[in-house]
């Protein structure tokens, strides 16, 4: 280990120095019951793993199942540990590394989308420019007054990041992002 890097409680320092951290999207099918999300999150925080994005929603109402989508970063060894530890949590039915499956299907990444709401100042000279930029990014106006706009934008996280960067100097007031929803291509389910 490098002298300037001191070990912490994080699992990232356990990995071999030669392994490179990768960004992966995991899909976890769980029972929709109180405390399940806390247990999944507790697994990450208790072992020093970071969550870059987290979404959860009930997807199978009759079966009371929810799908948790987690974007995390780690070495291949750490990612395998995360997956194995998630599979051991009792109400977890299935854990799929969508990034690994996408690669096996010949794709770089799974289909990933995010939704964001942005409140942007919309008065004076910048009003028309703000609307032009929103149109270029296919952002929908969901609320407007003579002082501001609220835009809804859907797409890859990088697209949303670009839109945020462009409207920031025009008067970005507030932003709310959903986190990533992801699914692999092809006829096979999770």
N, CA, C and O of each residue as an XYZ file, in Angstrom:
760
protein
N       0.854     -1.176      0.000
C       0.000      0.000      0.000
C       0.893      1.230      0.000
O       1.957      1.233      0.618
N       0.457      2.271     -0.693
C       1.221      3.509     -0.748
C       1.318      4.116      0.639
O       0.383      4.024      1.435
N       2.454      4.736      0.925
C       2.675      5.313      2.246
C       1.710      6.449      2.549
O       1.348      6.660      3.707
N       1.289      7.183      1.521
C       0.398      8.318      1.764
C      -1.060      7.902      1.938
O      -1.884      8.726      2.336
N      -1.393      6.664      1.655
C      -2.756      6.174      1.865
C      -2.804      5.347      3.139
O      -2.161      4.302      3.239
N      -3.554      5.813      4.088
C      -3.693      5.090      5.341
C      -4.972      4.271      5.302
O      -6.005      4.770      4.855
N      -4.927      3.014      5.764
C      -6.135      2.197      5.757
C      -7.215      2.819      6.643
O      -6.928      3.410      7.684
N      -8.441      2.670      6.207
C      -9.588      3.115      6.997
C     -10.458      1.904      7.244
O     -10.038      0.774      6.995
N     -11.656      2.126      7.728
C     -12.599      1.034      7.924
C     -13.225      0.582      6.619
O     -14.049     -0.332      6.614
N     -12.852      1.199      5.524
C     -13.448      0.907      4.233
C     -12.891     -0.372      3.626
O     -11.704     -0.671      3.756
N     -13.765     -1.120      2.962
C     -13.353     -2.350      2.287
C     -12.507     -2.063      1.055
O     -11.837     -2.961      0.545
N     -12.528     -0.827      0.571
C     -11.775     -0.497     -0.635
C     -10.269     -0.649     -0.411
O      -9.532     -0.876     -1.371
N      -9.798     -0.531      0.827
C      -8.380     -0.663      1.099
C      -7.935     -2.122      1.213
O      -6.736     -2.400      1.253
N      -8.885     -3.053      1.264
C      -8.559     -4.467      1.355
C      -8.155     -5.021     -0.008
O      -7.393     -5.985     -0.086
N      -8.650     -4.429     -1.060
C      -8.415     -4.916     -2.417
C      -6.949     -4.817     -2.798
O      -6.202     -3.984     -2.283
N      -6.561     -5.689     -3.711
C      -5.202     -5.661     -4.226
C      -4.970     -4.353     -4.968
O      -5.875     -3.824     -5.613
N      -3.746     -3.836     -4.870
C      -3.415     -2.565     -5.514
C      -3.561     -2.632     -7.026
O      -3.782     -1.604     -7.666
N      -3.442     -3.816     -7.611
C      -3.496     -3.937     -9.065
C      -4.924     -3.903     -9.602
O      -5.128     -3.671    -10.794
N      -5.922     -4.133     -8.735
C      -7.300     -4.126     -9.192
C      -7.799     -2.698     -9.318
O      -7.547     -1.858     -8.454
N      -8.504     -2.436    -10.398
C      -9.035     -1.105    -10.660
C     -10.510     -1.051    -10.262
O     -11.273     -1.973    -10.549
N     -10.899      0.034     -9.600
C     -12.298      0.205     -9.209
C     -13.149      0.420    -10.455
O     -12.766      1.155    -11.365
N     -14.309     -0.231    -10.482
C     -15.241     -0.144    -11.602
C     -16.605      0.274    -11.070
O     -16.948     -0.005     -9.921
N     -17.373      0.940    -11.912
C     -18.740      1.329    -11.562
C     -19.679      0.229    -12.046
O     -19.654     -0.141    -13.220
N     -20.507     -0.295    -11.140
C     -21.450     -1.357    -11.480
C     -22.846     -1.000    -11.001
O     -23.021     -0.291    -10.011
N     -23.836     -1.509    -11.727
C     -25.235     -1.334    -11.370
C     -25.782     -2.689    -10.944
O     -25.755     -3.652    -11.710
N     -26.277     -2.752     -9.714
C     -26.838     -3.988     -9.169
C     -28.352     -3.848     -9.074
O     -28.868     -2.790     -8.715
N     -29.048     -4.915     -9.394
C     -30.498     -4.963     -9.238
C     -30.805     -6.031     -8.202
O     -30.347     -7.168     -8.313
N     -31.588     -5.655     -7.189
C     -31.862     -6.545     -6.067
C     -33.374     -6.666     -5.913
O     -34.062     -5.665     -5.708
N     -33.890     -7.882     -6.010
C     -35.315     -8.145     -5.845
C     -35.552     -8.591     -4.405
O     -34.973     -9.576     -3.948
N     -36.416     -7.849     -3.687
C     -36.621     -8.096     -2.255
C     -38.102     -8.120     -1.928
O     -38.928     -7.645     -2.707
N     -38.438     -8.683     -0.757
C     -39.801     -8.578     -0.240
C     -40.065     -7.127      0.101
O     -39.195     -6.446      0.644
N     -41.246     -6.652     -0.211
C     -41.622     -5.289      0.124
C     -42.185     -5.290      1.536
O     -43.393     -5.408      1.739
N     -41.295     -5.156      2.502
C     -41.702     -5.165      3.902
C     -40.831     -4.183      4.677
O     -39.725     -3.862      4.241
N     -41.314     -3.704      5.814
C     -40.552     -2.726      6.594
C     -39.170     -3.263      6.995
O     -39.021     -4.425      7.374
N     -38.180     -2.394      6.902
C     -36.836     -2.721      7.372
C     -35.904     -3.321      6.342
O     -34.697     -3.381      6.578
N     -36.425     -3.771      5.197
C     -35.568     -4.428      4.200
C     -34.563     -3.437      3.618
O     -33.373     -3.741      3.526
N     -35.031     -2.266      3.229
C     -34.123     -1.276      2.662
C     -33.052     -0.882      3.676
O     -31.887     -0.717      3.315
N     -33.435     -0.730      4.932
C     -32.469     -0.384      5.984
C     -31.401     -1.461      6.116
O     -30.232     -1.150      6.346
N     -31.791     -2.728      5.974
C     -30.810     -3.816      6.081
C     -29.841     -3.803      4.908
O     -28.645     -4.038      5.080
N     -30.367     -3.526      3.702
C     -29.508     -3.468      2.519
C     -28.528     -2.297      2.647
O     -27.334     -2.454      2.395
N     -29.032     -1.137      3.034
C     -28.183      0.041      3.198
C     -27.186     -0.181      4.327
O     -26.030      0.230      4.232
N     -27.636     -0.831      5.392
C     -26.745     -1.138      6.514
C     -25.577     -2.007      6.098
O     -24.471     -1.857      6.618
N     -25.814     -2.913      5.167
C     -24.726     -3.754      4.652
C     -23.652     -2.876      4.015
O     -22.460     -3.085      4.238
N     -24.075     -1.905      3.232
C     -23.117     -1.019      2.565
C     -22.382     -0.138      3.564
O     -21.153     -0.062      3.538
N     -23.121      0.527      4.444
C     -22.473      1.459      5.367
C     -21.609      0.728      6.392
O     -20.552      1.226      6.778
N     -22.048     -0.436      6.831
C     -21.300     -1.188      7.830
C     -19.965     -1.706      7.327
O     -19.067     -1.983      8.122
N     -19.825     -1.837      6.026
C     -18.580     -2.350      5.452
C     -17.799     -1.281      4.699
O     -16.776     -1.577      4.081
N     -18.275     -0.043      4.749
C     -17.553      1.055      4.117
C     -17.726      1.133      2.612
O     -16.924      1.776      1.935
N     -18.771      0.485      2.064
C     -19.036      0.574      0.636
C     -19.832      1.851      0.363
O     -20.660      2.252      1.181
N     -19.590      2.473     -0.754
C     -20.312      3.692     -1.111
C     -21.424      3.380     -2.102
O     -21.274      2.516     -2.966
N     -22.535      4.084     -1.971
C     -23.640      3.990     -2.919
C     -23.674      5.306     -3.690
O     -23.842      6.373     -3.100
N     -23.514      5.226     -5.010
C     -23.549      6.429     -5.849
C     -24.977      6.787     -6.236
O     -25.294      7.964     -6.405
N     -25.842      5.786     -6.377
C     -27.245      6.012     -6.720
C     -28.061      4.878     -6.129
O     -27.613      3.733     -6.071
N     -29.278      5.217     -5.688
C     -30.166      4.231     -5.077
C     -31.600      4.557     -5.461
O     -32.069      5.674     -5.243
N     -32.292      3.584     -6.030
C     -33.727      3.729     -6.284
C     -34.416      2.463     -5.808
O     -33.840      1.376     -5.838
N     -35.658      2.619     -5.367
C     -36.418      1.459     -4.915
C     -37.901      1.721     -5.144
O     -38.397      2.826     -4.923
N     -38.591      0.688     -5.590
C     -40.028      0.789     -5.796
C     -40.623     -0.608     -5.864
O     -39.972     -1.557     -6.301
N     -41.878     -0.716     -5.422
C     -42.576     -1.992     -5.568
C     -42.839     -2.208     -7.054
O     -43.385     -1.334     -7.727
N     -42.450     -3.375     -7.563
C     -42.606     -3.675     -8.984
C     -43.577     -4.807     -9.243
O     -44.144     -4.899    -10.332
N     -43.777     -5.661     -8.270
C     -44.722     -6.766     -8.413
C     -45.694     -6.693     -7.241
O     -45.443     -7.251     -6.173
N     -46.819     -5.990     -7.461
C     -47.757     -5.694     -6.378
C     -48.369     -6.951     -5.762
O     -48.451     -7.056     -4.538
N     -48.799     -7.903     -6.587
C     -49.438     -9.102     -6.050
C     -48.471     -9.932     -5.203
O     -48.867    -10.505     -4.188
N     -47.220     -9.996     -5.614
C     -46.218    -10.777     -4.884
C     -45.546     -9.951     -3.786
O     -44.745    -10.488     -3.022
N     -45.856     -8.660     -3.696
C     -45.252     -7.742     -2.721
C     -43.727     -7.747     -2.816
O     -43.020     -7.884     -1.818
N     -43.244     -7.591     -4.057
C     -41.807     -7.543     -4.293
C     -41.393     -6.145     -4.745
O     -42.111     -5.482     -5.493
N     -40.244     -5.718     -4.286
C     -39.677     -4.439     -4.691
C     -38.340     -4.671     -5.361
O     -37.651     -5.655     -5.091
N     -37.986     -3.748     -6.240
C     -36.703     -3.808     -6.931
C     -35.863     -2.632     -6.457
O     -36.281     -1.477     -6.542
N     -34.688     -2.940     -5.962
C     -33.731     -1.925     -5.529
C     -32.632     -1.876     -6.586
O     -32.042     -2.904     -6.921
N     -32.359     -0.691     -7.108
C     -31.272     -0.517     -8.063
C     -30.192      0.298     -7.369
O     -30.437      1.411     -6.904
N     -28.991     -0.274     -7.308
C     -27.871      0.348     -6.610
C     -26.714      0.519     -7.583
O     -26.308     -0.433     -8.249
N     -26.187      1.729     -7.660
C     -24.965      1.973     -8.428
C     -23.859      2.169     -7.407
O     -23.948      3.026     -6.528
N     -22.818      1.363     -7.538
C     -21.699      1.423     -6.605
C     -20.399      1.274     -7.381
O     -20.403      0.937     -8.565
N     -19.313      1.523     -6.715
C     -18.000      1.447     -7.349
C     -17.098      0.593     -6.463
O     -17.090      0.732     -5.240
N     -16.340     -0.291     -7.103
C     -15.401     -1.122     -6.357
C     -14.580     -1.989     -7.291
O     -14.833     -2.054     -8.494
N     -13.607     -2.643     -6.718
C     -12.799     -3.586     -7.497
C     -13.648     -4.826     -7.761
O     -14.653     -5.033     -7.081
N     -13.270     -5.651     -8.728
C     -14.036     -6.879     -8.969
C     -14.203     -7.728     -7.701
O     -15.264     -8.313     -7.481
N     -13.173     -7.792     -6.881
C     -13.239     -8.570     -5.642
C     -14.278     -7.970     -4.680
O     -15.092     -8.701     -4.117
N     -14.252     -6.666     -4.494
C     -15.197     -5.994     -3.605
C     -16.616     -6.144     -4.135
O     -17.540     -6.378     -3.357
N     -16.807     -6.012     -5.452
C     -18.144     -6.160     -6.043
C     -18.694     -7.566     -5.831
O     -19.887     -7.731     -5.572
N     -17.849     -8.568     -5.937
C     -18.293     -9.947     -5.670
C     -18.681    -10.110     -4.199
O     -19.655    -10.793     -3.884
N     -17.912     -9.477     -3.296
C     -18.250     -9.522     -1.870
C     -19.617     -8.882     -1.617
O     -20.442     -9.429     -0.885
N     -19.847     -7.727     -2.226
C     -21.122     -7.029     -2.056
C     -22.265     -7.930     -2.508
O     -23.256     -8.092     -1.796
N     -22.123     -8.514     -3.696
C     -23.179     -9.365     -4.239
C     -23.433    -10.569     -3.325
O     -24.586    -10.897     -3.043
N     -22.378    -11.219     -2.868
C     -22.522    -12.386     -1.995
C     -23.185    -12.007     -0.677
O     -24.029    -12.748     -0.173
N     -22.814    -10.868     -0.119
C     -23.402    -10.448      1.155
C     -24.863    -10.036      0.985
O     -25.679    -10.282      1.874
N     -25.198     -9.418     -0.133
C     -26.599     -9.084     -0.400
C     -27.444    -10.347     -0.515
O     -28.566    -10.393     -0.011
N     -26.909    -11.372     -1.177
C     -27.654    -12.618     -1.367
C     -27.942    -13.328     -0.047
O     -28.869    -14.135      0.028
N     -27.162    -13.037      0.994
C     -27.361    -13.682      2.296
C     -28.433    -12.999      3.146
O     -28.858    -13.561      4.155
N     -28.875    -11.811      2.764
C     -29.929    -11.137      3.525
C     -31.234    -11.879      3.245
O     -31.580    -12.107      2.086
N     -31.951    -12.251      4.288
C     -33.098    -13.160      4.180
C     -34.176    -12.714      3.190
O     -34.555    -13.532      2.353
N     -34.702    -11.483      3.217
C     -35.785    -11.176      2.280
C     -35.321    -10.865      0.856
O     -36.120    -10.423      0.031
N     -34.040    -11.089      0.560
C     -33.529    -10.861     -0.800
C     -33.777    -12.121     -1.623
O     -33.345    -13.210     -1.247
N     -34.478    -11.967     -2.753
C     -34.783    -13.103     -3.623
C     -33.725    -13.298     -4.698
O     -33.392    -14.428     -5.055
N     -33.195    -12.185     -5.216
C     -32.249    -12.298     -6.321
C     -31.383    -11.045     -6.373
O     -31.854     -9.937     -6.116
N     -30.101    -11.239     -6.712
C     -29.177    -10.128     -6.926
C     -28.552    -10.326     -8.298
O     -27.982    -11.381     -8.578
N     -28.658     -9.314     -9.157
C     -28.082     -9.391    -10.491
C     -27.171     -8.192    -10.699
O     -27.579     -7.047    -10.498
N     -25.938     -8.461    -11.101
C     -25.025     -7.392    -11.486
C     -25.335     -7.076    -12.947
O     -24.879     -7.772    -13.853
N     -26.118     -6.018    -13.162
C     -26.556     -5.683    -14.516
C     -25.380     -5.319    -15.424
O     -25.456     -5.518    -16.636
N     -24.310     -4.797    -14.862
C     -23.124     -4.442    -15.655
C     -22.455     -5.695    -16.198
O     -22.078     -5.742    -17.368
N     -22.307     -6.708    -15.355
C     -21.705     -7.975    -15.791
C     -22.587     -8.629    -16.848
O     -22.087     -9.119    -17.861
N     -23.911     -8.636    -16.612
C     -24.820     -9.251    -17.579
C     -24.799     -8.487    -18.908
O     -24.830     -9.108    -19.971
N     -24.746     -7.165    -18.866
C     -24.679     -6.368    -20.101
C     -23.422     -6.720    -20.886
O     -23.471     -6.874    -22.106
N     -22.303     -6.846    -20.193
C     -21.048     -7.224    -20.860
C     -21.153     -8.607    -21.499
O     -20.650     -8.823    -22.601
N     -21.806     -9.543    -20.808
C     -21.982    -10.893    -21.348
C     -22.860    -10.884    -22.595
O     -22.726    -11.746    -23.463
N     -23.764     -9.900    -22.678
C     -24.645     -9.770    -23.845
C     -24.013     -8.921    -24.952
O     -24.637     -8.668    -25.982
N     -22.773     -8.484    -24.728
C     -22.065     -7.703    -25.748
C     -22.300     -6.205    -25.675
O     -22.044     -5.488    -26.642
N     -22.787     -5.725    -24.529
C     -23.033     -4.295    -24.352
C     -22.119     -3.771    -23.249
O     -21.744     -4.504    -22.334
N     -21.767     -2.490    -23.352
C     -20.887     -1.905    -22.348
C     -21.594     -1.722    -21.006
O     -21.017     -2.006    -19.956
N     -22.857     -1.244    -21.037
C     -23.621     -0.950    -19.826
C     -25.080     -1.371    -20.028
O     -25.535     -1.512    -21.163
N     -25.795     -1.568    -18.951
C     -27.239     -1.777    -19.097
C     -27.900     -0.458    -19.510
O     -27.259      0.593    -19.492
N     -29.171     -0.516    -19.879
C     -29.931      0.708    -20.149
C     -30.140      1.386    -18.797
O     -30.697      0.786    -17.878
N     -29.699      2.618    -18.679
C     -29.827      3.356    -17.426
C     -30.459      4.714    -17.708
O     -30.049      5.430    -18.622
N     -31.460      5.051    -16.909
C     -32.135      6.335    -17.057
C     -32.380      6.945    -15.683
O     -32.500      6.250    -14.674
N     -32.447      8.257    -15.688
C     -32.696      9.009    -14.470
C     -33.665     10.142    -14.814
O     -33.681     10.630    -15.944
N     -34.456     10.549    -13.853
C     -35.357     11.683    -14.020
C     -34.906     12.769    -13.057
O     -34.515     12.485    -11.924
N     -34.962     14.019    -13.514
C     -34.621     15.142    -12.642
C     -35.635     16.260    -12.841
O     -36.154     16.464    -13.938
N     -35.904     16.972    -11.766
C     -36.684     18.201    -11.806
C     -35.723     19.336    -11.471
O     -34.991     19.270    -10.484
N     -35.733     20.376    -12.301
C     -34.863     21.528    -12.077
C     -35.694     22.797    -12.046
O     -36.484     23.056    -12.954
N     -35.514     23.576    -11.008
C     -36.157     24.896    -10.934
C     -35.100     25.911    -11.343
O     -34.026     25.993    -10.746
N     -35.431     26.690    -12.388
C     -34.480     27.640    -12.962
C     -35.141     29.008    -13.062
O     -36.303     29.132    -13.448
N     -34.373     30.026    -12.706
C     -34.874     31.394    -12.850
C     -35.252     31.607    -14.313
O     -34.533     31.174    -15.213
N     -36.358     32.262    -14.541
C     -36.820     32.452    -15.917
C     -37.403     33.832    -16.121
O     -38.544     33.973    -16.560
N     -36.629     34.842    -15.807
C     -37.117     36.204    -15.980
C     -36.103     37.017    -16.784
O     -34.935     36.646    -16.901
N     -36.559     38.088    -17.310
C     -35.665     39.011    -18.009
C     -35.064     38.436    -19.277
O     -35.703     37.681    -20.009
N     -33.823     38.813    -19.514
C     -33.128     38.473    -20.756
C     -32.839     36.983    -20.913
O     -32.696     36.499    -22.036
N     -32.752     36.254    -19.805
C     -32.382     34.835    -19.900
C     -33.578     33.918    -20.141
O     -33.391     32.724    -20.375
N     -34.796     34.443    -20.089
C     -35.999     33.602    -20.212
C     -36.022     32.818    -21.524
O     -36.213     31.602    -21.509
N     -35.835     33.484    -22.635
C     -35.864     32.815    -23.947
C     -34.706     31.837    -24.085
O     -34.878     30.741    -24.619
N     -33.524     32.227    -23.606
C     -32.350     31.342    -23.685
C     -32.570     30.077    -22.857
O     -32.193     28.984    -23.279
N     -33.174     30.223    -21.691
C     -33.462     29.063    -20.833
C     -34.395     28.094    -21.549
O     -34.178     26.883    -21.514
N     -35.412     28.612    -22.187
C     -36.360     27.761    -22.924
C     -35.685     27.091    -24.122
O     -35.965     25.926    -24.406
N     -34.814     27.791    -24.822
C     -34.091     27.192    -25.967
C     -33.212     26.027    -25.513
O     -33.182     24.973    -26.148
N     -32.498     26.232    -24.409
C     -31.637     25.165    -23.892
C     -32.468     23.961    -23.444
O     -32.098     22.818    -23.710
N     -33.575     24.213    -22.775
C     -34.446     23.119    -22.340
C     -34.946     22.331    -23.543
O     -34.991     21.101    -23.507
N     -35.319     23.030    -24.600
C     -35.788     22.370    -25.820
C     -34.681     21.515    -26.432
O     -34.937     20.398    -26.881
N     -33.466     22.028    -26.451
C     -32.336     21.279    -27.012
C     -32.071     19.979    -26.247
O     -31.609     18.994    -26.823
N     -32.364     19.988    -24.958
C     -32.148     18.795    -24.120
C     -33.427     17.974    -23.953
O     -33.444     17.013    -23.184
N     -34.485     18.335    -24.655
C     -35.785     17.665    -24.565
C     -36.330     17.664    -23.141
O     -36.974     16.706    -22.713
N     -36.065     18.751    -22.409
C     -36.622     18.919    -21.067
C     -38.015     19.514    -21.203
O     -38.227     20.449    -21.975
N     -38.968     18.963    -20.443
C     -40.353     19.450    -20.489
C     -40.566     20.501    -19.411
O     -40.073     20.368    -18.291
N     -41.306     21.547    -19.763
C     -41.721     22.534    -18.772
C     -42.925     21.938    -18.040
O     -43.952     21.668    -18.662
N     -42.807     21.731    -16.718
C     -43.924     21.183    -15.943
C     -44.564     22.239    -15.057
O     -45.644     22.022    -14.509
N     -43.895     23.393    -14.914
C     -44.469     24.513    -14.181
C     -43.744     25.774    -14.637
O     -42.540     25.750    -14.894
N     -44.475     26.858    -14.733
C     -43.855     28.113    -15.149
C     -44.596     29.291    -14.542
O     -45.823     29.288    -14.434
N     -43.836     30.287    -14.153
C     -44.377     31.580    -13.739
C     -43.572     32.631    -14.486
O     -42.724     32.292    -15.313
N     -43.825     33.884    -14.207
C     -43.027     34.922    -14.867
C     -41.631     35.025    -14.259
O     -40.772     35.733    -14.785
N     -41.402     34.308    -13.136
C     -40.102     34.363    -12.457
C     -39.260     33.098    -12.591
O     -38.039     33.161    -12.446
N     -39.880     31.956    -12.863
C     -39.115     30.703    -12.891
C     -39.793     29.654    -13.782
O     -40.946     29.789    -14.192
N     -39.006     28.598    -14.059
C     -39.502     27.394    -14.735
C     -39.157     26.199    -13.860
O     -38.170     26.227    -13.124
N     -39.969     25.152    -13.939
C     -39.560     23.842    -13.429
C     -39.552     22.917    -14.635
O     -40.561     22.739    -15.317
N     -38.376     22.329    -14.879
C     -38.190     21.424    -16.006
C     -38.103     19.991    -15.513
O     -37.577     19.720    -14.433
N     -38.629     19.074    -16.325
C     -38.462     17.636    -16.106
C     -37.586     17.137    -17.244
O     -37.872     17.378    -18.417
N     -36.514     16.439    -16.884
C     -35.607     15.896    -17.893
C     -35.336     14.441    -17.562
O     -35.122     14.079    -16.405
N     -35.348     13.610    -18.599
C     -35.110     12.173    -18.455
C     -33.976     11.783    -19.380
O     -33.895     12.258    -20.513
N     -33.094     10.911    -18.892
C     -32.015     10.426    -19.741
C     -30.898      9.830    -18.927
O     -31.049      9.547    -17.739
N     -29.773      9.643    -19.587
C     -28.582      9.163    -18.895
C     -28.139     10.228    -17.898
O     -28.407     11.415    -18.083
N     -27.472      9.801    -16.857
C     -26.992     10.742    -15.845
C     -26.088     11.803    -16.454
O     -26.110     12.960    -16.034
N     -25.295     11.411    -17.439
C     -24.383     12.371    -18.077
C     -25.160     13.480    -18.789
O     -24.720     14.630    -18.790
N     -26.296     13.159    -19.389
C     -27.136     14.168    -20.046
C     -27.680     15.150    -19.007
O     -27.686     16.361    -19.228
N     -28.134     14.618    -17.883
C     -28.663     15.476    -16.825
C     -27.557     16.356    -16.254
O     -27.775     17.539    -15.990
N     -26.371     15.783    -16.063
C     -25.224     16.562    -15.583
C     -24.922     17.724    -16.530
O     -24.652     18.840    -16.087
N     -24.969     17.456    -17.830
C     -24.706     18.505    -18.819
C     -25.765     19.604    -18.749
O     -25.430     20.788    -18.785
N     -27.030     19.225    -18.648
C     -28.100     20.214    -18.574
C     -27.952     21.077    -17.315
O     -28.124     22.295    -17.363
N     -27.633     20.435    -16.198
C     -27.421     21.171    -14.948
C     -26.299     22.186    -15.124
O     -26.436     23.343    -14.728
N     -25.190     21.753    -15.716
C     -24.039     22.648    -15.900
C     -24.385     23.837    -16.795
O     -23.904     24.947    -16.564
N     -25.203     23.614    -17.800
C     -25.549     24.682    -18.745
C     -26.535     25.683    -18.143
O     -26.418     26.882    -18.395
N     -27.509     25.210    -17.346
C     -28.495     26.146    -16.792
C     -28.030     26.797    -15.483
O     -28.625     27.776    -15.033
N     -26.979     26.261    -14.879
C     -26.495     26.821    -13.616
C     -26.205     28.325    -13.717
O     -26.656     29.081    -12.856
N     -25.472     28.781    -14.735
C     -25.204     30.219    -14.805
C     -26.451     31.062    -15.123
O     -26.441     32.278    -14.932
N     -27.504     30.428    -15.598
C     -28.741     31.151    -15.902
C     -29.612     31.334    -14.662
O     -30.597     32.072    -14.690
N     -29.244     30.661    -13.579
C     -30.000     30.818    -12.340
C     -30.650     29.546    -11.838
O     -31.847     29.537    -11.552
N     -29.888     28.475    -11.724
C     -30.412     27.228    -11.158
C     -30.763     27.481     -9.693
O     -29.912     27.900     -8.908
N     -32.006     27.228     -9.336
C     -32.484     27.474     -7.982
C     -32.472     26.195     -7.149
O     -32.052     26.197     -5.991
N     -32.941     25.099     -7.759
C     -33.110     23.849     -7.007
C     -33.106     22.687     -7.981
O     -33.493     22.821     -9.142
N     -32.655     21.534     -7.480
C     -32.658     20.321     -8.305
C     -33.041     19.129     -7.443
O     -32.676     19.048     -6.271
N     -33.784     18.206     -8.044
C     -34.153     16.948     -7.400
C     -33.971     15.839     -8.429
O     -34.533     15.904     -9.522
N     -33.180     14.812     -8.077
C     -32.917     13.699     -8.995
C     -33.425     12.400     -8.389
O     -33.366     12.197     -7.176
N     -33.928     11.517     -9.262
C     -34.502     10.254     -8.786
C     -33.468      9.195     -8.454
O     -33.724      8.340     -7.605
N     -32.320      9.223     -9.088
C     -31.404      8.102     -9.043
C     -31.640      7.251    -10.278
O     -32.599      7.472    -11.017
N     -30.790      6.304    -10.494
C     -30.799      5.531    -11.735
C     -31.768      4.352    -11.659
O     -31.793      3.606    -10.680
N     -32.558      4.208    -12.712
C     -33.342      2.995    -12.948
C     -32.639      2.279    -14.091
O     -32.243      2.920    -15.065
N     -32.476      0.967    -13.993
C     -31.681      0.251    -14.996
C     -32.297     -1.098    -15.331
O     -32.986     -1.719    -14.521
N     -32.017     -1.531    -16.573
C     -32.510     -2.808    -17.069
C     -31.603     -3.229    -18.223
O     -31.092     -2.383    -18.957
N     -31.406     -4.527    -18.380
C     -30.606     -4.997    -19.498
C     -31.454     -5.177    -20.739
O     -32.668     -5.371    -20.668
N     -30.778     -5.109    -21.887
C     -31.436     -5.367    -23.185
C     -31.737     -6.871    -23.291
O     -31.216     -7.686    -22.530
N     -32.583     -7.197    -24.246
C     -32.869     -8.612    -24.510
C     -34.162     -9.071    -23.881
O     -34.775     -8.362    -23.082
N     -34.566    -10.273    -24.257
C     -35.851    -10.827    -23.823
C     -35.817    -11.413    -22.411
O     -36.864    -11.625    -21.799
N     -34.619    -11.674    -21.899
C     -34.497    -12.299    -20.567
C     -34.739    -11.284    -19.462
O     -34.259    -10.153    -19.540
N     -35.483    -11.681    -18.430
C     -35.739    -10.825    -17.283
C     -34.606    -10.868    -16.291
O     -33.556    -11.460    -16.539
N     -34.836    -10.239    -15.178
C     -33.838    -10.158    -14.121
C     -33.536    -11.539    -13.596
O     -32.714    -11.691    -12.693
